[in-house]
């Protein structure tokens, strides 16, 4: 999956989708997608990544407590 870094608009190919979807992990392994040569893999903070449209990542991918308020409202 391709995302982009919010601060510089560089495309990042995320190499581990499970890590991306796991809210317990703050980082993902990916590589910049630039030029013709494959770039070295490196770690990227999920907080620095957005969809190519500029939309933020879903909270359920980045915040393990994203439903806490909803759960406590039903008790």
ABEGO torsion letter per residue (X at the ends): XBBBBAAAGBBBBBABAAAAABAABABBBBBBBBEABBBBBBBBBAAABBBAAGBBBBAAAABAAAAAAAAAAAX
